[in-house]
């Protein structure tokens, strides 16, 4: 029943603004670019189309980035990479007030278009928000609120927008663009980069840059085109800084080199946990307990993310996670070390302690070996995964857990004898 009411409301609303424009003479067409917000899914900003009627003073906000957590199977579909977004339309001032109240930049670009082109853009947007057309499957890089507005601009310029930027080389890869917006949160930055494969490390064009709203604003501001009458026009006639946010981290002009900071953090954590092994070497029981708990937590952290990584690569449509060489060294097998490390921490049986120690070492030796392999294979032209930050966070810890000195002699002697007897 509720769905029918919502559907009827949208239909009535659509019919209501069908008579909004008699012709293009009384229309203003604008692009509103909103800056990052607080929630993770708002970190890359937003963009929308605004169409105003100067006679009636009505203004509509065409939004291509609407999603609803309450929709059927939302989280299931999201997990498998089938996230359904929709186009919607509402009053402009209400939307602008929302972005201002949530402390997000709002920059409005007024487009200089011939009347017939304004009318065409309006009619195209009006058809998009009809119930039978409004839904689409979202893709973070290929089909989102920003690429939809980019395509409308290309429609308005009869393909000249793509003609100019479709073959122009971008200054960054998709990963670098993402990290320009995530640098201020090291944990989220590492996690997102860990999940993304080398498919987003390929060279791209400026056209593809415009999956970001800010890139759309940047490119339209200085764009010139030839209109339907053969007249050369500057696309943007005016820029209005409607609201400038206060206290937000700025979007970087170029991404930071993150692997150095990940390495420093990992070395500091390795030294900290290494102190527990030092206490263990002095026969202080608390040292073994703390060392075991630390190894268990690290295995749980990396193993859980590895499980998610394998799931996204093998079972979902999240194609930007594909060709991910982190899978060589970060595997769900790390989760085996979680209970084994806890047994190592608390067991009183010497034989069980030795077996746990040996299994833990094998798991982390494989991890460290995988890291080195994933580095070496980059000499192949087919491998260009930009994953040094992920490697540097895991490598010092893997080496510590694999080769910490307590019991290392016994481990080497045991496996040395096995190899010698073969």
C-alpha positions in Angstrom: 0.0 0.0 0.0 2.8 2.4 1.0 4.6 1.7 -2.3 1.5 2.5 -4.3 1.1 5.8 -2.5 4.7 6.8 -3.1 4.4 5.8 -6.8 1.2 7.9 -7.1 2.9 10.9 -5.5 5.9 10.7 -7.8 3.6 10.4 -10.8 1.5 13.4 -9.8 4.7 15.4 -9.1 6.1 14.5 -12.5 2.9 15.5 -14.2 2.8 18.7 -12.1 6.1 20.0 -13.5 5.4 18.7 -17.0 4.0 22.2 -17.8 6.9 23.8 -15.9 8.4 25.2 -19.1 6.6 26.6 -22.1 9.9 26.9 -23.9 13.6 27.3 -23.2 13.5 31.2 -23.1 12.2 31.2 -19.5 14.7 28.5 -18.2 18.0 28.6 -16.4 20.0 25.4 -16.3 22.6 25.1 -13.5 24.9 22.4 -12.1 25.3 22.3 -8.3 28.5 20.7 -7.0 28.4 19.7 -3.3 31.5 19.0 -1.3 32.3 16.0 1.0 30.0 15.2 3.9 30.4 13.3 7.2 29.3 9.8 6.2 31.7 7.6 4.3 29.5 7.5 1.2 29.5 11.3 1.1 33.3 11.7 1.2 33.5 12.1 -2.6 30.9 14.9 -2.8 27.7 15.1 -4.8 26.3 16.9 -7.9 22.9 17.7 -9.2 21.1 19.5 -12.1 19.0 22.6 -11.3 16.4 23.9 -13.7 14.7 27.2 -12.9 11.7 28.9 -14.5 12.3 32.6 -14.4 8.6 33.4 -15.1 7.1 31.3 -12.3 10.2 31.4 -10.0 10.0 27.7 -9.6 13.2 25.7 -9.3 13.7 22.0 -9.4 16.7 19.9 -8.2 17.3 16.8 -10.3 19.2 14.3 -8.2 20.8 11.2 -9.6 22.2 9.9 -6.3 19.2 8.7 -4.3 19.2 5.4 -2.4 17.1 4.0 0.4 18.4 1.7 3.2 14.8 0.5 3.7 14.4 -0.9 0.1 13.9 -4.6 -0.2 17.2 -6.6 0.2 19.2 -3.4 0.3 22.2 -4.8 2.2 22.1 -8.1 0.4 22.2 -6.4 -3.0 24.9 -4.0 -1.8 27.1 -6.9 -0.6 26.9 -8.5 -4.0 27.5 -5.3 -6.0 23.9 -4.8 -7.2 23.1 -1.5 -5.5 19.9 0.1 -6.9 20.0 3.9 -7.1 17.4 6.2 -8.5 16.8 9.6 -10.0 14.5 12.0 -8.2 13.3 15.6 -8.4 12.4 18.0 -5.6 12.4 21.7 -4.8 15.9 23.3 -5.1 15.9 25.5 -2.0 15.1 22.6 0.3 18.1 20.7 -1.0 20.5 23.7 -0.9 19.4 24.3 2.7 20.1 20.7 3.6 23.7 20.8 2.2 24.3 24.2 3.9 23.0 22.9 7.3 25.2 19.8 7.0 28.3 22.1 6.4 29.0 21.0 2.9 30.4 23.2 0.1 27.8 24.2 -2.5 29.1 25.7 -5.7 26.5 26.5 -8.4 27.5 26.8 -12.1 25.0 28.6 -14.4 25.2 27.1 -17.9 25.1 29.3 -21.0 22.9 27.3 -23.4 20.6 28.3 -26.3 16.9 28.2 -25.4 16.2 25.1 -27.4 19.1 23.3 -25.7 17.8 24.3 -22.3 14.4 22.9 -23.2 16.0 19.6 -24.4 18.0 19.3 -21.2 14.9 19.9 -19.1 12.8 17.4 -21.1 15.6 14.8 -20.8 15.8 15.2 -17.0 12.0 15.1 -16.7 11.9 11.8 -18.5 14.7 10.4 -16.3 12.7 10.8 -13.1 9.5 9.1 -14.4 8.8 6.0 -12.4 9.6 3.7 -15.3 13.0 5.3 -15.9 14.2 6.5 -12.5 16.0 3.3 -11.3 19.6 2.3 -12.3 22.3 0.1 -10.9 25.0 2.3 -9.3 28.7 1.9 -10.0 31.2 4.0 -8.0 33.4 4.8 -11.0 31.3 4.2 -14.1 27.7 5.1 -13.4 26.9 7.4 -10.5 25.4 10.9 -9.8 28.4 12.6 -11.3 28.7 10.6 -14.5 25.0 11.1 -15.2 25.4 14.9 -15.0 28.6 14.6 -17.1 26.5 12.8 -19.8 23.8 15.5 -19.7 26.4 18.1 -20.3 27.7 16.1 -23.2 24.1 15.9 -24.5 23.7 19.7 -24.2 26.9 20.3 -26.2 26.1 17.6 -28.8 29.0 15.4 -27.9 31.7 18.2 -27.8 32.3 17.7 -24.1 33.3 14.0 -24.5 35.1 14.9 -27.7 37.5 17.2 -25.8 38.0 15.1 -22.7 37.4 11.5 -23.9 41.0 11.1 -25.1 42.8 13.5 -22.8 45.0 11.7 -20.3 44.2 12.1 -16.7 46.8 13.2 -14.2 45.8 10.4 -11.7 44.5 6.9 -11.6 41.1 6.1 -10.0 42.9 4.9 -6.9 44.8 8.1 -6.6 41.6 10.1 -7.0 40.0 8.0 -4.2 42.9 8.6 -1.9 42.8 12.3 -2.4 39.5 12.1 -0.5 40.3 9.5 2.1 43.8 10.6 3.4 42.4 12.2 6.6 41.2 8.8 7.9 44.2 6.4 7.7 42.2 3.4 8.8 39.5 3.9 6.1 42.1 4.8 3.5 44.0 1.6 4.1 40.9 -0.6 4.2 39.4 0.8 1.0 42.8 0.6 -0.8 43.3 -3.0 0.5 40.0 -4.1 -1.1 40.6 -2.4 -4.5 42.5 -4.3 -7.2 44.8 -3.3 -9.9 41.9 -2.6 -12.3 41.7 0.9 -10.9 45.5 1.5 -11.4 45.3 1.7 -15.1 45.7 5.0 -16.9 42.4 6.8 -17.4 41.1 9.8 -19.3 39.8 13.2 -18.0 36.3 11.9 -19.0 36.7 9.1 -16.6 37.9 11.5 -13.9 34.4 12.9 -13.8 33.1 10.2 -11.7 34.0 12.8 -9.1 31.6 15.8 -8.8 34.5 18.2 -8.2 36.1 17.2 -11.5 32.8 17.9 -13.3 32.8 21.4 -11.8 36.5 21.9 -12.7 36.0 20.9 -16.3 32.8 22.7 -17.1 34.0 26.0 -15.7 36.5 26.7 -18.5 34.9 24.7 -21.3 34.0 26.3 -24.6 31.7 24.8 -27.2 29.9 25.6 -30.5 26.2 25.9 -30.1 23.4 24.8 -32.5 23.6 28.2 -34.2 27.4 27.8 -34.9 28.3 30.3 -32.2 31.3 29.7 -29.9 30.1 30.0 -26.3 31.7 29.5 -22.8 29.6 26.8 -21.1 29.6 28.4 -17.7 28.4 32.0 -17.6 28.7 32.5 -13.8 29.9 30.7 -10.7 28.1 31.1 -7.3 29.9 30.0 -4.1 26.6 29.4 -2.4 28.2 28.1 0.7 31.7 27.2 1.8 32.1 24.6 4.5 33.9 25.3 7.8 36.5 23.1 9.4 36.4 20.2 6.9 39.6 18.5 5.7 40.4 19.9 2.2 40.4 17.5 -0.8 44.1 17.1 -1.8 45.4 18.5 -5.1 47.4 15.3 -5.3 47.4 12.1 -3.1 49.8 11.6 -0.3 52.4 8.9 -0.4 50.8 6.6 2.2 53.1 3.6 2.3 55.7 5.5 4.4 53.2 6.2 7.1 51.9 2.7 7.0 55.4 1.3 7.4 56.2 3.7 10.4 52.9 2.7 12.1 53.6 -1.0 11.5 57.2 -0.7 12.8 56.0 1.1 16.0 53.4 -1.7 16.6 56.0 -4.4 15.9 58.3 -2.9 18.5 55.5 -2.6 21.0 54.4 -6.3 20.5 58.1 -7.3 20.3 58.4 -6.1 24.0 56.0 -8.8 25.0 58.2 -11.4 23.3 61.1 -10.0 25.2 59.3 -10.5 28.4 58.4 -14.1 27.3 62.1 -14.7 26.6 62.8 -13.8 30.2 60.3 -16.5 31.4 57.8 -13.9 32.4 54.4 -15.5 31.9 52.6 -12.2 31.2 54.8 -11.8 28.2 53.6 -15.0 26.5 50.0 -14.1 27.3 50.2 -10.6 25.9 52.2 -11.8 22.9 49.6 -14.5 22.1 46.7 -12.1 22.5 48.4 -9.6 20.2 49.0 -12.3 17.5 45.4 -13.4 17.8 44.1 -9.8 17.3 46.4 -9.2 14.3 45.3 -12.5 12.8 41.7 -11.6 13.4 42.1 -8.2 11.8 43.9 -9.2 8.7 42.1 -12.5 8.4 38.6 -10.9 8.5 39.5 -8.4 5.8 41.1 -11.2 3.8 37.8 -13.2 4.0 35.9 -10.1 2.8 38.5 -9.6 0.0 38.1 -13.1 -1.3 34.3 -12.9 -1.1 34.2 -9.6 -3.1 36.6 -11.0 -5.7 35.1 -14.4 -6.2 31.3 -14.0 -5.6 30.2 -10.4 -6.3 29.9 -7.8 -9.0 32.3 -5.3 -7.3 34.6 -5.3 -10.3 36.9 -2.6 -8.9 38.1 -5.2 -6.4 39.1 -7.7 -9.2 42.8 -8.5 -10.0 43.7 -7.9 -6.4 47.2 -9.3 -5.7 46.8 -8.7 -1.9 45.1 -12.2 -2.1 48.6 -13.7 -2.5 49.7 -12.8 1.1 46.5 -11.9 2.9 44.3 -15.0 3.0 41.5 -16.3 5.2 44.0 -18.9 6.3 45.2 -16.2 8.8 42.1 -16.8 10.8 43.5 -20.2 11.8 46.1 -18.3 13.8 43.3 -16.7 16.0 42.5 -19.7 18.2 46.0 -21.1 17.9 47.5 -17.9 19.2 45.1 -17.9 22.2 46.0 -21.5 23.0 49.7 -20.4 22.7 48.9 -17.6 25.2 47.2 -19.7 27.9 48.2 -23.3 27.6 50.2 -25.0 30.3 51.1 -28.0 28.2 54.7 -27.7 26.8 54.1 -30.0 23.8 50.9 -28.1 22.9 52.7 -24.8 23.3 55.5 -26.0 20.9 52.9 -27.2 18.3 51.0 -23.9 18.5 54.3 -21.9 18.1 55.2 -24.0 15.0 51.8 -23.5 13.4 51.8 -19.8 14.1 55.2 -19.4 12.5 54.2 -21.4 9.4 51.1 -19.2 8.9 53.1 -15.9 9.2 56.0 -17.2 7.1 53.6 -17.9 4.3 52.2 -14.4 4.7 55.7 -12.8 4.6 56.7 -15.0 1.6 53.5 -13.9 -0.2 54.3 -10.3 0.4 57.8 -10.7 -1.1 56.3 -12.7 -4.1 53.7 -9.9 -4.7 56.6 -7.4 -4.8 58.8 -9.5 -7.1 56.1 -10.2 -9.7 55.7 -6.5 -10.3 58.5 -6.9 -12.8 55.9 -8.4 -15.0 54.1 -5.9 -17.2 50.8 -7.6 -16.4 51.2 -6.7 -12.7 50.9 -3.0 -11.7 48.9 -3.2 -8.6 49.6 -0.1 -6.4 49.5 -2.0 -3.1 52.7 -1.0 -1.4 50.8 0.6 1.6 49.0 -2.7 2.2 52.3 -4.7 2.0 54.2 -2.3 4.3 51.5 -2.5 7.0 51.6 -6.3 7.2 55.3 -7.1 6.5 57.0 -6.1 9.8 54.3 -7.8 11.8 54.5 -11.0 9.7 58.3 -11.1 10.1 58.0 -10.6 13.9 55.5 -13.4 14.3 57.4 -15.8 12.0 60.9 -15.2 13.4 60.6 -14.0 16.9 63.5 -15.6 18.7 61.7 -17.6 21.5 61.5 -21.2 20.3 63.0 -20.3 16.9 65.9 -22.6 17.4 63.6 -25.6 18.2 61.5 -24.8 15.2 64.5 -24.7 12.8 66.0 -27.8 14.3 62.7 -29.8 13.9 62.2 -28.8 10.3 65.9 -29.1 9.6 65.8 -32.7 10.7 62.7 -33.4 8.7 64.3 -32.0 5.5 67.6 -33.8 6.2 65.8 -37.2 6.6 64.1 -36.9 3.2 
